[in-house]
Amino acid sequence: MTSAARRWPSALALVASLIGLVFGGLSTLDYSRHLDRQVHDIHCSFIPGLAAGGAGESACRAAMYSPYSALFRDRYWGGVPISLFAVGAFAFLAAYALYLLLAGPTAPRRAAQFYGAVSLTPLVVSGLMFAISALKLGQYCKTCVGIYVASVLLAVAGVGILLDARAKGAAPAAEGGAEGAPAAGRPTGSLWLVPAWLVALGVFTITPALLYLSALPSYASYISGCGKLAKPAEDNSALLRHTPAGARQQATLFVDPLCPTCKAFHQRLEADAIFERLDTTIVLFPLDNECNWMLDRPLHPGACLVSKAVLCGENRAVDVLAWAYDNQERLLEGAKSPAGLATVRSAIREKWSHLDACIDSKETKLRLDKMLRYIVDNKLQVSTPQLFLGDTRLCDEDSDIGLAYSIRKLAPNLGMR
């Protein structure tokens, strides 16, 4: 076998590591841009460096906001993105692959064996993240897929390197050598090099995260400055109450059942196991001028009708709200169709037929009016969602990657982990 042919696994390993390094770096860059607590465009493309919009960006943003994208979210604002560890690991693997490529057959056989073994670790991690994307998120971030592909290519290269090292170990030495001895020019290498390489891999992997934490600004002074609930203790029988068994913190949540941002926020609260630890007063805030006199046009047509259905759900109100979130696109499209509210009404009747009479009752209309007056009395801005922990408002800027940290600071008795 020619020297060039023997080096193809190392060349492939170098290319795969660089691909993983690029996609991991772009993912980290996107994450770090959001440390100013604002929303920015993100790279979400199979072509490194190209920003993408639409459904692709939505998938990448969902992945970034999910609790699986970072570690220690409750201790640091935004947590430590796991892409940082990928950057460090791929940097080590790229440097090592370059060494194997340049050294060729003169590299110690143990060095090739070590690389072949550790080159499989990104594939294991990628397999885990792929399963999370499939089972928990239901969509795939293109930047993440780029890392998955790099991990597969790296594993293929690693297996090639292992097989090459094994073949060299089993080949006879130069003429006159003993059968089964290592090939000439291919030393075995000291066993003590393995722990040294493992330490180097650990240093490469952890260093980016340590540098990231050292540069992370303090957010403690920002999270409590977004307003107070003027009349939190006001008795209002119109409001809904959700008090699960594990509730530890009083909260007031203002939502519109057809608000996409409310849906995403609700999903984050559930994914971080926060919602079931809140003793929540739910205030429906439909951004629809059919019932909301604060608007001159509907931002979410059909929201008034769906809000009435939620109210009529009574002790199952949260279930009706969850159904509305799950079917949000269908309901919004129905409200904008020629048939309008009749389409929305049909969808509600299909799932919750027993609510029909209640939705049309005068009592339900008056109850929704009381909710809207409660919003006016508290001088809230016309915006959803809004979450108050006690009487302190969670800032909009803290409702995505900074959610766990901000909740822990505003409600320490929740016991965030």
Buried (B, 14 or more C-beta within 10 A) or exposed (E): EEEEEBBBBBBBBBBBBBBBBBBBBBBBBBBBEBBEBEEEEBBBBEEBEEBBEEEBBBBBBBBBBBBBBBBEBBBBBBBBBBBBBBBBBBBBBBEBBBBBBEBBBEBBBBBBBBBBEBBBBBBEBBEEBBEBBEEEBEEBBBBBBBBBBBBBBBBBBBBBBBEBBBEBBEBBBEEEEEEEEBBBEBBBBEEEEBEEBEEEBEEBBBBBBEEBEEEBEEBEEBBBEBBEBEEBEEEBEBBBEBEEEEBEBBBBBBBBBBBBBBBBBBBBBEBBBBBEBBBBBBBBBBBBBBBBEEBEEBBBBBBBBBBBBBBBBEEBBBEBBBBBBEBBEEBBEBBBEEEBBEBBBEBBBEEBEEBEEBBEEEEBBEBBBBBBEBBEEBEBEEBBBBBBBBBBBBBBBBBBBBBBBBBBBBBEEBEBE
